[in-house]
Amino acid sequence: MGAGSILRMPTLRATDKALDSITADAIIVGIGRGKTRPLMTPGAQALDELLGGKLPDALKVLSATGAEGEVTRIATLGAGPFAVVAAVGLGAPDEAGRYSAESIRRAAGSAVRALSGRRNVLNALAVDPRSADGNIDHIRAAGEGALLGAYRYMTYKSQVPPARDTSPARVDLLVPDAKDATVKAELRRIEAVASAVALTRDLVNAPPNDLYPAEFARRAELAGKAAGLRIEILNEKALAKGRYGGVLAVGSGSDRKPRLVRMHYTPSGSPICKIALVGKGITFDSGGISIKPAAKMDEMKSDMAGAAAIVATACLVAELGLPVELIATIPMAENLPSGTAYRPADVITFRNGKTAEITNTDAEGRVVLADAIARACEDGPDWLIETSTLTGAARIALGARTAGVMGSDDLRGRVIAASERTGEAMWAMPLPPELRKGLDSSVADLINANTDRLGGMLVGGHFLSEFVTDGTEWAHIDIAGPAFNSGSAWGYNPKGGTGVPIRTLLTTIEDLAAGAPTG
């Protein structure tokens, strides 16, 4: 491992001081996209007064438009307490002149990334009382966007980057009342969420030679114990004794044996409900005997993104002390071809006694998840949420930024409603009954993959549903698209692991704890 390391997340503070009494290396203000010129938000207007009315002219000279994600940097040359102004585009407002929380979140991420090398940044994106989502939602978005946008993964760099390439050390968030208890609680939540997302990104970005099943389990254990969770790790012998045929089959081709991690959180008082979380943890997916094409196979280190998100979410729920009992079940395996690998035509027996004929060893995620879901249902949860980079078909149907959600109507609706509030794009998908027939096998209960590629994402959901106990409310989130960003950084999302769907999972769990109705 190189001398570099994952850079420390910026410190987040709240301030309600007047702009002329705040000292910072840079200030972030929002501008909207107008028909003929950028639109000034309250934060930009306050700064303009401080600069003597020169901001609009400076923006015009630099051809700023206010388009979403556009960052225009302006040197103030001593005209005010900030050396640099970062005017970041929020896009066009709605008919009432308001901007969504997600536009604020993305703007904050883009601006912080553009201010590399600045030690202290004042973020004035959350001071608009006309917020379409309520002022607290704008505070949350501005804070989350800034911290998530500052993320850098530097573990394997041999040299520590120069100061000009590092993220700010501190972000001050301009708010109406810094002493308000709600604001203070929100800042604690923002920092906890950002830390959980950073943990997930770190795990997803780690190379598979260093993050194999046993090591992934060890890191999950360290994080879980630090959060006060009870941890159980099943090695290959315990998996065999526990009849986890799917996990063992997928992991059989690798010298680095599979694991299954159980993380258990109980609140200090009586829990409102019991929630089961399940996540797919394939630390590297070559496709096995049904080997993948070489192109972009390096990105298959991210096939454990669902498991990483579940590890971090379990720790986050404990850190926030939510009044729920939560049990995470996380299968971990490496899918490689070898003389001991599982084969097409093999028949696998899962923990709940069901059997599947293997028709494609590259449809391995559902094979390990079948065991995990069956085990999770034995705990008798009120709600079960599973997330995984399950199908390439999800990317084909929904693109690289939107997840598909399947399951029982009630919980699926809650997850979608939560995703709309967090800005993690998701779309409700059906489970058409006619597609279930494509999983019929002449020699076992099921086949693991249908040769007909039509509706592949939905067929994957049908397979998982076979292992959910009757009457259990459940949701499956296919994050094959948004879990890993193959392109350039955008908004608050870096290249590589994104941390999706942690914020949606947390918001869903908070809603379940509060007894919120279906969205």
N, C-alpha and C positions, 0 to 999 in steps of 0.2 A: 504494500500500500504506500502511496506517495506521501510526501511531507505535508501536503495540503489536507484540509478537512472541510467538512460542511460548515459554511460560514454561519456565524451566529445570527439568529433572527433579530431584527431591529427591536429595540425597546419601544413600546407604545405608551404614550401619555396623552392625557386630555388637558386642554387649556381653554379658558374663556376670556383671556386677556385681549385688549384692543390690539390691532395689528401693529400700531406704532410703538407698542411696548414689548413686542416679541422679537427676539433675535434668533435667526436661523440662517443656514447657508442657502436655503432655497424655499420657495413657497409653491404649492400646487393649487391652482384655481381651475374651475371648470368653465368652458364656453360651449354654447350650443350652436348647432348648424342652422343658420337663418337663410332666407331666400336670397339676400344680397350681401350679407355680412354676418360675422359671428355674433351670437347672442350672449350677453353678459349675465352670469349668474350672480346671486348676492355676494359670494366670496370674491368674484372678479370685480364687482362694483366697489366693494370695500377697498380692495387693493388699488383700484384705479384712482380713488379719492386720495389715497396715500401717495400715489405717484404723480399727482397733479393733473389727472385727466389724460395721461399720455398712453395708456394701455391700448385703447382701440386703434390708434394710429400705428403703434408698434406692431400690432397683430396684422393690420392691413399691409404694411410694408413687407412683412414676412409671409404673406399670402396664406395666413391661417384661415381655415374654413369652419372649424368646429365639428368636422366629421368625426365619428366615433373612432377612438384610438389614436387620433392625430395628436402629437405632442409638439408644441412650439416653445422653444426655450429662448428666453430674452434676458440679456445681461442688463441689470439696472444701472450700472456704472455709478453706484453710490446714491442713487435716488431712492432712498428707503432702506430699511434694515435687512433686506434680502438681496444677496448678490445675484441670484438667478430666479426668474419666474418661469414655471412650467405651466403653460396654458394647455390643458388637455381637452380634447373634443368629447362631448357627450352625445353627439348625434342630434337629430331633430327632437324637440320636445313634443309632448302630446298637445291636444287642442287647448288644454288649460295652462300650457306653458310649463309643464312639470316633466321631470326626468325620472326614469325608473331606478330602483336600487341597483339593478344589475349594470346599468350604464355607469353608475357611480363606481361600482366595484371594479369594472374593467378599466375605467379611466384611472383610478388610483394605482392599479397594477402597472399600467403602461407608463404612467408618469414616474413612479418610483424607479422602474427599470431604466428610464431615460436619465435619471439623476444619479447614476453611478458615480462614486467618488465624493458625493456630498455627505458630510457627517450627520448633519441635523436638518431635517426637512419638516416644514409646517404644511399640513394637509388641510386645506380649507374647502374640501368638497362636500362637507356634511352640514353646511350652515344654511341650507335652503329650507325655510319653513313650509314651502309649497310642495314638498316631496309628495310624489304620487303614492308612496308606501308608508308615510309616517316618518317623523324625524329620526326615531330610534333605528328604523330600518336603514336610513341613510348613514347614520353613524356606524352601524354594523357593516354596511357595504364599504364605506370609505376605509374603515380600519382593516377589514379582511383583505380588501384589494391591495392595500399598501403592504401588509405583511406577506401575503401570498406572492405578490409581484416581486418582492425582494429576495425570494428564494434562489439560492445558487447551490449546485451540487459540485463540490470541488475535491472530494475525497481522494481521487486518483491523480490529481495534478501534482507533478513533482516540485513545482514552485508555487509558493503562496502568491496570489495575484497582487499586482500593485494597487495602491489605494484608489486610483482612478477607476478601477474596474470592480470595486466592491460596492455592495449595497449600503444605504445609509445605516448608521449605527442607532439612530433614534428618529422616530416619527412622532411629531406632536399633532394631535387631532383637534382642530378647532371646533368647539361645541358651544351651545348656548349656556350651559351651566356645568362646569367641570366637577362640582361638588354634589350634584344630584345623585342619589343612590342608584337610580336606574342606569344612569350613564356609567357609574363605577362598575356595576354588575355587568354591563354590556362589554366594557373593556376587558374584564376578566374572561368573559366567554370568547371574545374575539381572539385573545392570546391563546386560550386553550384549543380552540378550533385550528388556529394557524399551526400550532405545535403538532396537532394530530395529523394535519395534512402534510406537514414537513416530514413526519415520521413515515407516512405512506410513500411519499415521493422518494425518500431515501432508500426504502426497501425495494421499490420498483426499479430505481435506477442502478441498484447494486448489480454487479456482474454475476452471472450464474456460477462461475468458478468459486466465488466467495459466498454466495447466498444459495446454498443447496438445502435440502429439506431439514437436516439436523441443525444446521446453522440458523435457518429461518425460525425453527422452533425455539432455539436458544434465545434469539433476539426477541421473539414474542414473549417468552418467559420473563426476560429482563424487564421489558416494558410493562408487562402485566403485574409483576410483583411490585414494581415501583409505584403503580397506581392502586395497589392494595387488592388485586384480584387473586382468587385461588386458581392455580394452574395445574393442569394434568397433561402430560405428554406421553403418548403411546408410541413406542418404537415398533419395529417390524414384528417382534415376538408378541407384543401385546395386541397388535393389529390382527395377527393370525388367531390368537386366543379369542379376540372379540368378534371374529367373523367379518372383518372388513375386506371382503373379497375384491371390491372395486379399487380401493386404494392400493392394495398389494399388487393387483394386476398391472396397474399403470406404472407403478414404481419398480416393477420386476426387471426392466431392461437396464437399470442403472446400478452401478456399484454403490451409489449413495442412496441409502434406503429411505423409504417413505416414513412420514410421521403424521400423527393427528394430534392437534392441540385443542384442549378445552380450557376456556377462560370463563370464570364464574364471578359475577358481581352481585352482591346483595346490599341493599341500602340499609341505613341505620335504623329506619323505622319499617313499618309494614309496607310491602311493595304494592303499588297500584295494580300491576299486572306482571306477567312473566313473558319475556321476549327472547326468542331464539334468533341468533344470527349465524349465518353460514357463509363461507367464502372460499372460492377456488384458489388453491395454492400450488399451481404447477410452476416450479422454479425455473424450468426451461422446457420448452415443448418443441422437439424436433419433428413431431408427428408419429414417432415410433416407427414400426414396420411400414406404415402408410406415410412415408416420410414426406415432409413439406419441400417445396422448391427452395433453393438456396437464397433467392432474392428476399431480403428483409427478414431472414430467419433470426438475425441478431436481435430483432425486436421481441422475439419470443421469450426473452427474460422477463417481459412484462405480463406473462400469463398467470402470475400470482398476484396481480393488482387487486382482485376481489378479496383475497385473503389478507393482504396488507391493509386494505381499508377496514376490514372487520377487526383486525388486531387493534388498529388505532381507534376505531369507534368504541370498542369495549373499554379501552383505557380512558377515552374521553368521557364516556357516560359515568365512569367511576370518579373521575376528577371533578365533574360538575355535580356529583352527588344526586343524580336523578332518582326519583322514588319508584324505581322498577327493579325487578330481578332480571338479570340478563345473563344468558349462557351462550357463548360463542363456540362453535364447532368448526374446526379449520383443518381440512385435509391438505397435506403437503407431499408432493411427489415430483420426480424428474422423469419426463417421458422420453426415453432414448431407445434406439434399436440395438439389439444385441442377440446373442444366442439364447438369452434367458427372457427376452421381452415377450410380452403377450402378443398374440397373433390374431389376424382376421380368422374367423371361424371358431375361436375359443368361446367357451361358455363360462360366464362369471356368475358366481352366487354372491349376492349382497347380504349385508347385515340383517335385513328384514326377511331373508329367505327367497326373495324374488331373483330371477335369473335373466341374464341378457346374453344374446349371441353377439359377439363383436364382429361388426362388419367394416369398421374403420377405426384403427388405433389412434387416429388424429382427432377423433371425437371423444377424447379422454376426460375432458372436464366434467361432463355429465356422469362419467363412470365413478370418479372419486366423490362427486357431490351426492350421488345416490346413497352411498354409505353415510355421508355426513348428515344429510337430511333425515334419513331413517333414524340415526342416533339422536338428532336434535328433537325429533318428534316424541321420542321415549320420555323426554322431560316434561311432556304435557304443556307446551307453551300456549299462551293465548294468541300470540302472533309469531310468525316465522318469516324472516326476511333473509333472502340469499342474494348474493351478488357475485358476478363472474364475468370474465372475458370469454364468453361461451362460444359465440358463433361468428364466423366471418360474414354470415348472412345478415347480421345486425348492422355491420358497416355498409353493406350493399344497400340495405333498405333505408337506413337512417343517416348515413354519412359518418364522419369522424367525430362529431361533437354532440351527438344525441344518443342517449341510451334508450333501450326498449324495456318496457315493464309489463310483465304478465302475472297472472295469479288470480286469486279470488277478488271479486269486484270491489269489496269494501277496502281491503288493504291496498290493492292496486291504486284505487282512487286517492287514498291518503298519501301514498308515496308520490303520485303525480302532483298533488296539491303542494306537498312540501318542496318538491323540485322547482315548482314555479316561484316559490318564495326565495329559494336559495340561489337561483340562477343556473343550476345544473340542469341542462336541457334534457328532458325525458318525454317519451311518448307512450301512451297506453296502447298495448297490442293485445289482440284476441288470441284465444286458443280454439280455433275452429275444430269441431269434433271430427270432421272428415279427415283431417290431417293425422289424427291419432292412429288410423288404420295403417298408415305407412310404417309404424313401428312393430307391427305384428311379425312374429317369427314362427317358423314351422318346427323349430327344435327347442325353443326356450320361451320365456314369457314375453320377451322383447328383443328387438335388435337395437344396437346403440346408435345407428345412423341409417337414415333412409337414403337410398341411391338416387331418388328423385330430389333434386336440389330445391324445388319450389317450396317456399315457406320454411326454409331451414331454421330460422330463428324460432319460429312457432313450434316446429317439431321438437327442437331442443327443450322448449318449455313444457311440452307434453311429456317428454321423457322424465323430467324432474318431478312433474306432478304425480307420477306413479309412486313416488316414495314419500309423499306428504300424507299423513294420516287423515282419514276422512273427518271432516268437521274443523280442521285446523285452518285458520285464516293465514294465507301465505302470499308472498310476492317474490318474484324473480326479477332482478335488474341485470340486464345484459349490457355490460359496459365495454364491450369489445372495441367500440369506436372511441369514446372520450377518455378512457383510462390512461392512454399513452399518446402524447402529441409527437407525431413524427416530423412535423414541420417546424417553422420558426415560432418563437414565443409570441403570444398574443394576449392582450388583456393582462390578467393575473396568472395566466397559464404558461409555464416554462416549456422548453423543449424537454421531452421525456415524460416521466410520471407526472400526473396532474393532481392526484388525490381524490378524484371522483370515485364514489358518490358519498364521501364522508358527511358533507354538510346536509345532504338530503336525508341520510340515515339518522343523523342527530335530530334534525327538525321533526322527522316522522316519530321518533321515539319520544321527543318532548310533547308532541301532540297526543300520542297514545297515553302518556303519563297524565296529561291534563284532561283526558276524556273528550278531546276535541272531536266533533262530528266529521264524517267523510267530506273531503273537499269536492 
